[in-house]
Amino acid sequence: MINQTHCPLCKNELVTVFSTKDYLVSGEKFDIAECSDCRLRSTSPFPEKDAIGGYYESDEYISHADESKGVFDSIYNMVRSYMLGRKRNIVEKSSENKQGRIMDIGCGAGHFLNSMKENGWDVKGVDASQKARELVKSQFDIDVITPEDWFNSDETYDIITCWHSLEHVYDPWVYLEKIKTQLSADGVLIVASPNYESTDGNKYGADWAAYDTPRHLYHFTPTSMEKIMFNNEFLIDEIHRMPFDAFYVSILSSQHMEKSMISGIWNGFVSWLSCWVNKEKCSSLIYVMK
């Protein structure tokens, strides 16, 4: 394990906010530590890179799940279908382009890439999971490469997306440096990530499911995202809500606290309402950058 003592952006000493645990796989305890300047939070300690894969070994890890096992997963898949259309609309509006080259980093089961492919886009995925790469190839006939192969490539893209993937990366700024070299002159970077300053994040605290330690290594807010992007020569052009995440995250968070699904649905509804009053209270946010 690698202890996190200083902010990778500001170099300030990190202060532990609270302790949480891995609710999905190991049950191990982890700290959430915060920089007082940029508000970036880090999981501490980090698992070693050669050990992190073990923390993804769960049938319940929904990013790579492709079956409906019950009502909850069925609803999840319905919302996912809606969000795929919304994501495509954001891509096409922000790029002012109905077709082009797009790469998705951390593509998981590949549903977003397949949606873009079906609408005329030239697509490619990047994912560290061999299982995910094989699944996307077999199900959608889409090529997905490893992060190592991506770093060694020199192709350019009109759009690069990171849907809930940047928080999983050991060095997001290294990824951003590479992304800069692969975006076309008018290219757009789109990043989605959980927002710990959301209404549900504040409600659940250490039990908030979107901390998802230790798979999520960093935890963002609009303030910290803006600073990271500015330091890497990106400017945030638009911010969009992901309002349905509040329900999913709140239900899981209530399970962590051994409370009922009804409690989670209610708290998700409260968070959903609050994000329409104040966008920065949304459970997850989509950042469009140029």
Summary of the structure (lengths in Angstrom):
residues: 290
radius of gyration: 18.1
end to end distance: 35.4
largest distance: 50.2
contacts: 963
relative contact order: 0.14
helix: 43%
strand: 23%
